[in-house]
Amino acid sequence: IHKEMSDVQWNTIASQLPKPAKTGRPRNNDRNIINGILFILTTGCRWADMPNKYGSKSTAHLRFQELQQKGIWKKILVSAIKTTHSSGKINLQKISVDSSSISNKKGASNGYDGFKRIAGTKIHVAVENNGLPISIQLSSANQHDSTKFVDVMESISDFVDSSMMKEIVSVYADKG
């Protein structure tokens, strides 16, 4: 079930978004578009199935791509991690690392995970003790977890500062 952003969540994200152009056509309502993007990401549905209340499907998709290319999603995640850490709701003492393979559609292949029998992409994630993602890496499905472990651990520093890194005591991973 998709839950739209609260005012507090929106205010945190809104400060990270690029400012609208001063000239040209007025931009669609950012909050509606971001809620539409989050609807797609949390439900896993196609862009074409996004409810009309969030605005244009093509606008949402273009905005999603623009925010990805400009690194805005990463800034939002970094901000969420820092805010959560400063409020004492994040526990970096124990880190868990794992991956999941996702099949590609329509015959496209980005590697074959022989163990899970999936042709596609693998998502490698490190989470803190409460389950908040602090590192996310993508690879082809044929990449073994152990080959991406170092990359995942090193990329944690992209999301948390050095003082927070010192809090890590244990790292848990399966032999996957």
Secondary structure by P-SEA (a helix, b strand, c coil): ccccccaaaaaaaaaacccccccccccccaaaaaaaaaaaaaacccccccccccccaaaaaaaaaaaaaaaaaaaaaaaaaaaaaaaccccccbbbbbbbbbbbcccccccccccccccbbbbbbbbcccccccbbbbcccccccccaaaaaaaaccccccaaaaaaccbbbbccc
